[in-house]
Amino acid sequence: MKSSPFPYVIITTLLLITVAIMATLNYSFTWVFYLTVIGQIAVVLMVYKTLKEKYTTNKTFEHYYQDHPIEPFKYEQE
């Protein structure tokens, strides 16, 4: 089964958004502190899993972006 980093990204994002909401709503400092520490660990784990994923592609810089290929502009003058 192929491992994907997307669940790590989603969990980390939701965790850190929760920390921000809890800090804004004046939750107990201990809860916010421990969730912040867990969030920092989750960020490190997320980055590690993302960088270690065995993803290969045959695209090069010559292909530019997939949604915006390089095409020369043609200006029509009147």
N, C-alpha and C positions, 0 to 999 in steps of 0.2 A: 504494500500500500504506500502510495506516494504521500510524503508529508508536505503540508503547505503552511506557510507562515501567516496566512490570513487570519486564522483563529487567534493567534497571538496578538496581531495588530488590533483586532476588534476588542478582545478582552482588555488589553492595555488601554486602549482609547476610552472604553466605557469606565474602567476603573479610575482613570485620571479625571474624567468629567465628573464622576461621582465625588471625588475629592474636592474639586472646585465648588460643586454645589454645596457640599457639607460645610466647607469653610465659609461660604457666603451666608449660609443659614445659621451660623454660630453653633455648630455641633461641638461636643466636648473635644478639647484639645487632644486627648489621648486617641480618640477614634481617628481624627484627621491625621495625626502624626503617624500612627501605625499604617493607615491606608496609604500615606505618602511614601513610607519606606517600602511597602509592598509594591507600590506603583513604580518606584525606582528600580526595584529588582525585576519587575515585569518588563520595563523598558530595556534593560540590559539583556534579558532573555529573548525579547522580541528581536532586537538587533542581531544577536548571535544566530538565532534561527533563520532570520532573513538572509544574512550573509553566507551562511553555511548551506543554504538550499542548493541542490544540484540542478541548476537551471541553465540550459544552453540554448543558443539561438544561432541561426545562420545569417542574421541581419548584421550589417556593418554601418558605419557612418555614412556610407554612400546612399543608404536607403532613407536617410533623414527620419522624419516622423511618419508613422503609418497613417495618421489622420490628416496630415498636411504634406503631401509629396512636394518635392522641389520641382517647380515648373517655371520656366522663364516667363516674365511678365511681358505681355504684348500691349503696348499702348497704341491706341488708334487715335490719330489726330484728325481733326476735322478741318 
